[in-house]
Amino acid sequence: MSDRRATVTKAVLEVALIGIGVFLGMAADQWRSDRQHRDQARDALQRFRVEIQTNQAAVEKVRDLHANLRTAIAGYLDPKTRATTNLHMEGFQPAVFEHTAWDLALATQSLADIDPQLAFELARVYGLQETYSGHTQGLAGAMYLRPPSEDLLKFLHSVKIWLDDIVYYEPALTENYTRILPMIDRALKD
């Protein structure tokens, strides 16, 4: 009976040790996975920071140009002020946005590892940039359908409508960039 008890005790001990080993292995795997997710989130935030600063600079570069161009086109379109308006256009120079960090974050699902409020704000900024880009594509399409050489006044009306929206979006983008960059910096310090 003693040999049987020793065999049972040995078997129970082996099962317990195997169970502890499996538990420790799973805990180590979970720790490694969590660490990998934190690292991916940190890398994504660093990429977002650089990309948002780049996009902010692109908007700042054209913001005054667009406001001034809108005023000049409005003056030119008004028959009363057309003769005295100095309209000089060298293209409409929209801001061109980087979005690689956003695309990569979506592809790697690293947004799930970022604070939900920050992820929401990032989605808001990139959505606003997408809207801006969509308006710009619309203007480019209109320009090819009805080029300025065909009817300058109709073309300028299209550009003014685009600028009416753009001069609204550019300050909104600047405000969003200014708000989100400190949020990213705080998240990177954590």
C-alpha positions as a Markdown table, in Angstrom:
| # | Residue | x | y | z |
|---|---|---|---|---|
| 1 | Met | 0.0 | 0.0 | 0.0 |
| 2 | Ser | 2.9 | 2.3 | 0.7 |
| 3 | Asp | 4.2 | 1.8 | -2.8 |
| 4 | Arg | 0.8 | 2.7 | -4.2 |
| 5 | Arg | 0.6 | 5.8 | -2.1 |
| 6 | Ala | 4.1 | 6.9 | -3.1 |
| 7 | Thr | 3.1 | 6.3 | -6.8 |
| 8 | Val | -0.1 | 8.3 | -6.4 |
| 9 | Thr | 1.8 | 11.1 | -4.5 |
| 10 | Lys | 4.4 | 11.1 | -7.2 |
| 11 | Ala | 1.8 | 11.3 | -10.0 |
| 12 | Val | -0.1 | 14.1 | -8.2 |
| 13 | Leu | 3.2 | 16.0 | -7.7 |
| 14 | Glu | 4.1 | 15.6 | -11.4 |
| 15 | Val | 0.6 | 16.8 | -12.5 |
| 16 | Ala | 1.0 | 19.8 | -10.1 |
| 17 | Leu | 4.4 | 20.6 | -11.5 |
| 18 | Ile | 3.2 | 20.3 | -15.1 |
| 19 | Gly | 0.2 | 22.6 | -14.2 |
| 20 | Ile | 2.5 | 25.1 | -12.6 |
| 21 | Gly | 4.8 | 24.9 | -15.6 |
| 22 | Val | 2.0 | 25.5 | -18.1 |
| 23 | Phe | 0.6 | 28.3 | -16.0 |
| 24 | Leu | 4.1 | 30.0 | -15.8 |
| 25 | Gly | 4.5 | 29.5 | -19.6 |
| 26 | Met | 1.1 | 31.0 | -20.3 |
| 27 | Ala | 1.9 | 34.0 | -17.9 |
| 28 | Ala | 5.2 | 34.5 | -19.7 |
| 29 | Asp | 3.6 | 34.4 | -23.1 |
| 30 | Gln | 0.9 | 36.9 | -21.9 |
| 31 | Trp | 3.6 | 39.2 | -20.5 |
| 32 | Arg | 5.6 | 39.0 | -23.8 |
| 33 | Ser | 2.4 | 39.7 | -25.8 |
| 34 | Asp | 1.5 | 42.7 | -23.6 |
| 35 | Arg | 5.0 | 44.0 | -23.9 |
| 36 | Gln | 4.9 | 43.6 | -27.7 |
| 37 | His | 1.5 | 45.5 | -27.8 |
| 38 | Arg | 2.9 | 48.4 | -25.7 |
| 39 | Asp | 6.0 | 48.6 | -27.9 |
| 40 | Gln | 3.8 | 48.7 | -31.0 |
| 41 | Ala | 1.6 | 51.4 | -29.5 |
| 42 | Arg | 4.7 | 53.4 | -28.5 |
| 43 | Asp | 6.1 | 53.1 | -32.0 |
| 44 | Ala | 2.8 | 54.1 | -33.5 |
| 45 | Leu | 2.6 | 57.2 | -31.3 |
| 46 | Gln | 6.1 | 58.3 | -32.3 |
| 47 | Arg | 5.1 | 57.9 | -36.0 |
| 48 | Phe | 1.9 | 59.8 | -35.3 |
| 49 | Arg | 3.8 | 62.7 | -33.7 |
| 50 | Val | 6.2 | 63.1 | -36.6 |
| 51 | Glu | 3.4 | 62.8 | -39.2 |
| 52 | Ile | 1.1 | 65.2 | -37.4 |
| 53 | Gln | 3.9 | 67.8 | -37.2 |
| 54 | Thr | 4.5 | 67.3 | -40.9 |
| 55 | Asn | 0.9 | 67.8 | -41.7 |
| 56 | Gln | 0.6 | 70.8 | -39.4 |
| 57 | Ala | 3.5 | 72.4 | -41.3 |
| 58 | Ala | 1.8 | 71.7 | -44.6 |
| 59 | Val | -1.3 | 73.5 | -43.4 |
| 60 | Glu | 0.5 | 76.4 | -42.0 |
| 61 | Lys | 2.4 | 76.9 | -45.2 |
| 62 | Val | -0.7 | 77.5 | -47.3 |
| 63 | Arg | -3.2 | 78.8 | -44.7 |
| 64 | Asp | -2.6 | 82.5 | -45.4 |
| 65 | Leu | -2.3 | 82.0 | -49.1 |
| 66 | His | -5.7 | 80.4 | -49.2 |
| 67 | Ala | -7.3 | 83.1 | -47.1 |
| 68 | Asn | -5.8 | 85.8 | -49.4 |
| 69 | Leu | -6.7 | 83.9 | -52.6 |
| 70 | Arg | -10.3 | 83.6 | -51.4 |
| 71 | Thr | -10.5 | 87.3 | -50.8 |
| 72 | Ala | -8.9 | 88.1 | -54.2 |
| 73 | Ile | -11.2 | 85.7 | -56.1 |
| 74 | Ala | -14.3 | 87.1 | -54.3 |
| 75 | Gly | -13.2 | 90.6 | -55.4 |
| 76 | Tyr | -12.7 | 89.4 | -58.9 |
| 77 | Leu | -16.0 | 87.7 | -59.1 |
| 78 | Asp | -17.8 | 90.9 | -58.0 |
| 79 | Pro | -18.4 | 93.0 | -61.1 |
| 80 | Lys | -18.1 | 96.1 | -59.0 |
| 81 | Thr | -14.6 | 95.4 | -57.8 |
| 82 | Arg | -13.2 | 93.2 | -60.6 |
| 83 | Ala | -11.3 | 96.1 | -62.3 |
| 84 | Thr | -9.5 | 97.0 | -59.1 |
| 85 | Thr | -8.8 | 93.4 | -57.9 |
| 86 | Asn | -5.3 | 92.1 | -58.4 |
| 87 | Leu | -5.9 | 88.4 | -59.0 |
| 88 | His | -2.7 | 86.4 | -59.4 |
| 89 | Met | -3.0 | 82.7 | -59.1 |
| 90 | Glu | -0.3 | 80.1 | -59.3 |
| 91 | Gly | -2.4 | 77.0 | -58.7 |
| 92 | Phe | -4.5 | 76.5 | -55.6 |
| 93 | Gln | -1.8 | 74.7 | -53.7 |
| 94 | Pro | -3.7 | 72.5 | -51.3 |
| 95 | Ala | -2.0 | 71.0 | -48.3 |
| 96 | Val | -0.9 | 67.4 | -49.0 |
| 97 | Phe | -1.2 | 65.2 | -46.0 |
| 98 | Glu | 0.9 | 62.3 | -44.9 |
| 99 | His | -1.1 | 59.3 | -43.6 |
| 100 | Thr | 1.3 | 56.4 | -43.5 |
| 101 | Ala | 1.3 | 56.3 | -39.7 |
| 102 | Trp | -2.5 | 56.1 | -39.7 |
| 103 | Asp | -2.5 | 53.4 | -42.4 |
| 104 | Leu | 0.1 | 51.4 | -40.6 |
| 105 | Ala | -1.7 | 51.7 | -37.2 |
| 106 | Leu | -4.9 | 50.4 | -38.9 |
| 107 | Ala | -3.0 | 47.5 | -40.6 |
| 108 | Thr | -1.2 | 46.5 | -37.4 |
| 109 | Gln | -4.3 | 47.2 | -35.1 |
| 110 | Ser | -2.0 | 49.2 | -32.8 |
| 111 | Leu | -4.8 | 51.7 | -32.3 |
| 112 | Ala | -6.4 | 49.1 | -30.0 |
| 113 | Asp | -3.4 | 49.5 | -27.7 |
| 114 | Ile | -3.6 | 53.3 | -27.5 |
| 115 | Asp | -5.7 | 55.2 | -24.9 |
| 116 | Pro | -9.2 | 55.2 | -26.3 |
| 117 | Gln | -9.6 | 59.0 | -26.0 |
| 118 | Leu | -6.3 | 59.6 | -27.8 |
| 119 | Ala | -7.3 | 57.1 | -30.5 |
| 120 | Phe | -10.6 | 58.9 | -30.9 |
| 121 | Glu | -8.8 | 62.3 | -31.3 |
| 122 | Leu | -6.4 | 60.7 | -33.9 |
| 123 | Ala | -9.4 | 59.4 | -35.8 |
| 124 | Arg | -11.0 | 62.9 | -35.7 |
| 125 | Val | -7.8 | 64.5 | -37.1 |
| 126 | Tyr | -7.3 | 62.0 | -39.8 |
| 127 | Gly | -11.0 | 62.2 | -40.7 |
| 128 | Leu | -10.8 | 65.9 | -41.1 |
| 129 | Gln | -7.7 | 65.6 | -43.3 |
| 130 | Glu | -9.6 | 63.1 | -45.4 |
| 131 | Thr | -12.5 | 65.5 | -45.8 |
| 132 | Tyr | -10.1 | 68.2 | -46.8 |
| 133 | Ser | -8.4 | 65.9 | -49.4 |
| 134 | Gly | -11.8 | 64.8 | -50.7 |
| 135 | His | -12.8 | 68.5 | -51.3 |
| 136 | Thr | -9.4 | 69.0 | -53.1 |
| 137 | Gln | -10.0 | 66.0 | -55.3 |
| 138 | Gly | -13.5 | 67.3 | -56.1 |
| 139 | Leu | -12.0 | 70.6 | -57.2 |
| 140 | Ala | -9.3 | 68.9 | -59.3 |
| 141 | Gly | -12.1 | 66.9 | -61.0 |
| 142 | Ala | -14.1 | 70.1 | -61.7 |
| 143 | Met | -11.0 | 71.7 | -63.1 |
| 144 | Tyr | -10.6 | 68.9 | -65.7 |
| 145 | Leu | -14.2 | 68.9 | -66.6 |
| 146 | Arg | -14.4 | 72.7 | -67.0 |
| 147 | Pro | -10.9 | 74.1 | -67.3 |
| 148 | Pro | -10.2 | 77.8 | -66.7 |
| 149 | Ser | -9.5 | 78.3 | -70.5 |
| 150 | Glu | -13.1 | 77.2 | -71.2 |
| 151 | Asp | -14.9 | 79.6 | -68.8 |
| 152 | Leu | -12.7 | 81.5 | -66.3 |
| 153 | Leu | -15.6 | 82.8 | -64.2 |
| 154 | Lys | -17.2 | 79.4 | -63.7 |
| 155 | Phe | -13.8 | 78.0 | -62.8 |
| 156 | Leu | -13.2 | 80.7 | -60.3 |
| 157 | His | -16.6 | 80.1 | -58.8 |
| 158 | Ser | -15.6 | 76.5 | -58.3 |
| 159 | Val | -12.2 | 77.5 | -56.7 |
| 160 | Lys | -14.0 | 80.0 | -54.4 |
| 161 | Ile | -16.4 | 77.4 | -53.2 |
| 162 | Trp | -13.5 | 75.1 | -52.5 |
| 163 | Leu | -11.7 | 77.9 | -50.7 |
| 164 | Asp | -14.8 | 78.7 | -48.7 |
| 165 | Asp | -14.5 | 75.2 | -47.2 |
| 166 | Ile | -10.7 | 75.1 | -47.0 |
| 167 | Val | -10.4 | 78.3 | -45.0 |
| 168 | Tyr | -12.8 | 76.7 | -42.5 |
| 169 | Tyr | -10.9 | 73.4 | -42.4 |
| 170 | Glu | -7.4 | 74.7 | -42.1 |
| 171 | Pro | -7.9 | 76.6 | -38.8 |
| 172 | Ala | -9.9 | 73.5 | -37.5 |
| 173 | Leu | -7.0 | 71.3 | -38.5 |
| 174 | Thr | -4.5 | 73.6 | -36.8 |
| 175 | Glu | -6.6 | 73.6 | -33.6 |
| 176 | Asn | -6.8 | 69.8 | -33.7 |
| 177 | Tyr | -3.0 | 69.5 | -34.2 |
| 178 | Thr | -2.3 | 71.9 | -31.4 |
| 179 | Arg | -4.6 | 69.9 | -29.1 |
| 180 | Ile | -3.4 | 66.4 | -30.0 |
| 181 | Leu | 0.3 | 66.8 | -30.0 |
| 182 | Pro | 0.5 | 67.3 | -26.2 |
| 183 | Met | -1.8 | 64.3 | -25.8 |
| 184 | Ile | 0.7 | 62.2 | -27.8 |
| 185 | Asp | 3.6 | 63.6 | -25.7 |
| 186 | Arg | 1.8 | 62.6 | -22.5 |
| 187 | Ala | 1.1 | 59.1 | -23.8 |
| 188 | Leu | 4.7 | 58.7 | -24.8 |
| 189 | Lys | 5.9 | 59.7 | -21.3 |
| 190 | Asp | 3.7 | 57.0 | -19.7 |
